[in-house]
Amino acid sequence: MSGAGVDWRLYLVTDPHLGGGRDAVPGIVHEAVLGGVGVVQVRDKECDDDEFATHAAAVAESVARACTETGRDVPVFVNDRLDVARELGLHLHIGQRDVPFAAARAALPDGLMLGLSIESDAQLAAAMTGPGPAPDVIGVSPVWSTATKTDTADALGPEGADRLARAAHSYRRPGGPGIRAVGIGGVTPLTVARLAATELDGVCVVSSIMAAPDPRAAAADLLARWDAARR
């Protein structure tokens, strides 16, 4: 799977703390997908692999229910946990300090997408020119500084995010699209329109949906703001 046909405009990254606890996350995700979220990434750094697998399976089931209701196809990624991704047949997203990209790609079945966090032009160049397939999608990070993720490089700003997205799109894989690019870090209802004016395929959000009193309405609002700015 190369990411063709995926709706990258609004990509939700889960956070159990912001969501009011791990058990609340599947319900929030279900509502967010009904509101228009097109991609979901399950992120939880504080549980072991067995707990994470149970949690990820519950989130994936909630996404499947929402997809049945809407007739949409929403891919589910897991953050960092390669073994869990393989066990559950879910897509994988890794950072620069997680399992090496080449090892993750070699271990992941061909039908599963692999995303990679990119913080600089040099990291993207390495991902595009290294041996083996390039990432299916990059998380351009951070666009702006954010309290939900503090172990990142300096903020890129919309201009830097645009530059990396254009470079990613220039990559040509046989029979498929270029690398997709989504921006993460500081994305809120007040900033999403600025990123819609760039070449990013979409935005990743955490607190704007996970901490919202109405996740479905929050997702719909973010998507409407993105679409309005793109017209």
C-alpha positions in Angstrom: 0.0 0.0 0.0 1.5 3.3 -1.1 -0.9 5.8 0.4 -2.8 6.3 -2.8 -6.5 6.9 -2.0 -5.8 7.8 1.6 -7.4 11.0 2.9 -4.5 12.6 4.6 -6.1 16.0 5.3 -6.8 15.3 9.0 -4.6 12.8 10.8 -5.3 12.1 14.5 -2.5 11.1 16.9 -3.9 9.7 20.1 -2.9 10.6 23.6 -4.3 8.8 26.6 -3.6 11.6 29.0 -5.4 14.2 27.0 -8.2 11.9 26.3 -9.0 11.2 30.0 -7.4 7.8 30.2 -6.5 4.9 27.9 -10.0 3.4 28.1 -11.6 6.6 26.8 -9.4 6.7 23.6 -11.4 4.3 21.4 -14.6 6.2 21.9 -12.9 9.5 21.1 -11.3 8.1 18.0 -14.7 6.7 16.9 -16.3 10.1 17.2 -13.4 11.8 15.5 -13.5 9.5 12.5 -17.3 10.2 12.2 -16.3 13.9 12.2 -13.9 13.4 9.3 -10.5 12.2 10.5 -8.9 10.3 7.6 -6.0 8.6 9.4 -5.4 7.5 13.0 -2.1 6.9 14.7 -2.1 5.1 18.1 0.6 6.6 20.4 1.1 5.5 24.0 4.6 5.6 25.4 3.8 4.4 28.9 2.6 0.8 28.6 4.3 -2.4 27.7 3.8 -4.1 24.3 1.0 -6.5 25.5 -1.0 -3.6 26.9 -0.3 -1.5 23.8 -1.4 -4.3 21.6 -4.7 -4.6 23.4 -5.2 -0.9 23.3 -4.3 -0.6 19.6 -6.7 -3.4 18.7 -9.5 -1.6 20.6 -8.7 1.6 18.7 -8.6 -0.2 15.4 -12.0 -1.8 16.1 -13.5 1.6 16.9 -12.1 2.9 13.6 -13.6 -0.1 11.7 -17.0 0.6 13.3 -16.9 4.2 12.2 -15.8 3.2 8.7 -18.8 0.9 8.5 -21.1 3.7 9.5 -19.5 6.2 7.0 -18.5 4.0 4.1 -14.9 5.4 4.3 -11.6 3.6 4.6 -9.4 5.1 7.4 -6.0 3.5 7.9 -4.6 2.9 11.4 -0.9 3.4 12.2 0.8 2.4 15.5 3.7 4.6 16.8 7.1 2.8 17.1 5.8 -0.7 18.1 7.0 -2.7 15.1 6.1 -6.1 16.6 2.6 -4.9 17.4 2.1 -3.5 13.9 3.1 -6.9 12.5 0.9 -8.8 14.9 -2.2 -6.8 14.3 -1.6 -6.0 10.6 -1.6 -2.3 11.2 0.6 0.4 9.6 3.6 1.7 11.4 5.0 5.2 12.1 8.5 5.6 13.5 10.7 8.5 14.6 14.3 9.3 14.0 15.3 7.7 17.3 13.1 4.5 17.0 13.9 1.3 15.2 16.0 2.0 12.1 13.9 2.7 9.0 15.5 0.1 6.8 15.0 -2.6 9.5 11.4 -1.6 10.0 10.6 -1.7 6.3 12.3 -5.1 5.9 10.3 -6.5 8.8 7.0 -5.0 7.9 4.8 -6.8 5.4 4.7 -5.2 1.9 1.0 -4.3 2.2 1.5 -2.1 5.2 2.5 1.6 5.0 5.5 3.0 6.9 5.6 6.6 8.0 8.7 8.4 9.2 9.1 11.6 11.3 11.3 14.2 9.5 12.8 17.2 11.2 15.2 18.5 8.5 16.1 18.6 4.9 19.1 16.3 5.6 16.8 13.6 7.2 14.4 13.8 4.2 17.3 13.5 1.7 18.6 10.4 3.5 15.1 8.8 3.5 14.7 9.5 -0.3 18.2 8.3 -1.3 18.8 5.4 1.0 18.7 1.8 0.0 15.2 0.2 -0.3 11.8 1.9 -0.5 11.2 5.4 0.8 8.6 6.2 3.4 5.0 6.2 2.3 4.3 9.3 4.4 6.4 11.7 6.4 5.4 13.6 9.5 7.0 17.0 9.1 7.8 17.9 12.7 7.5 20.2 14.5 5.8 22.9 12.5 5.4 24.9 15.7 6.6 24.0 19.2 4.0 22.1 21.2 3.6 20.9 24.8 2.5 17.4 23.7 5.8 16.5 22.3 9.0 18.0 23.6 11.8 15.8 22.2 11.8 17.4 18.8 14.0 19.8 16.8 13.5 23.5 16.3 10.2 24.5 14.8 10.1 24.6 11.0 7.3 27.1 10.6 4.9 26.9 7.6 7.7 27.8 5.2 9.9 25.0 6.3 7.0 22.5 6.2 6.2 23.7 2.7 9.7 23.2 1.5 9.9 19.6 2.9 6.5 18.7 1.5 7.5 19.9 -2.0 10.7 17.8 -1.8 8.8 14.8 -0.6 6.3 15.1 -3.5 9.2 15.2 -6.0 10.1 11.6 -5.1 8.7 9.1 -7.6 8.2 5.5 -6.7 7.4 3.0 -9.5 3.6 2.9 -10.1 2.8 5.1 -7.2 2.6 8.7 -5.8 5.4 10.7 -4.3 5.9 10.6 -0.6 2.9 12.1 1.2 3.6 14.8 3.8 1.6 15.8 6.9 2.6 18.6 9.3 2.5 18.1 13.1 3.2 20.4 16.0 1.0 23.3 17.2 -1.8 22.6 14.8 -5.0 24.2 16.1 -8.2 25.7 14.6 -6.3 29.0 14.6 -3.3 27.7 12.6 -4.7 25.0 10.3 -5.5 27.5 7.5 -1.9 28.6 7.3 -0.8 25.0 6.6 -3.6 24.5 4.1 -1.8 27.2 2.0 1.3 25.0 1.8 2.0 21.8 -0.2 1.3 19.6 2.8 -1.2 16.8 2.2 -2.7 17.3 5.6 -2.2 18.0 9.3 -1.7 15.9 12.4 -3.5 16.9 15.5 -3.4 15.7 19.1 -4.8 18.0 21.7 -7.3 19.8 19.4 -9.3 16.6 19.2 -8.2 14.4 22.1 -8.9 17.2 24.6 -12.0 18.5 22.9 -15.4 18.2 24.7 -16.9 17.1 21.4 -14.3 15.2 19.2 -16.7 14.8 16.3 -17.4 18.5 16.1 -13.7 19.4 16.6 -12.7 17.1 13.7 -15.4 18.5 11.5 -14.4 22.1 12.3 -10.7 21.5 11.6 -11.5 19.8 8.3 -13.8 22.6 7.3 -11.1 25.2 8.0 -8.6 23.2 6.0 -11.0 22.8 3.0 -12.0 26.5 3.1 -8.4 27.6 3.0 -7.6 25.3 0.1 -10.4 26.6 -2.1 
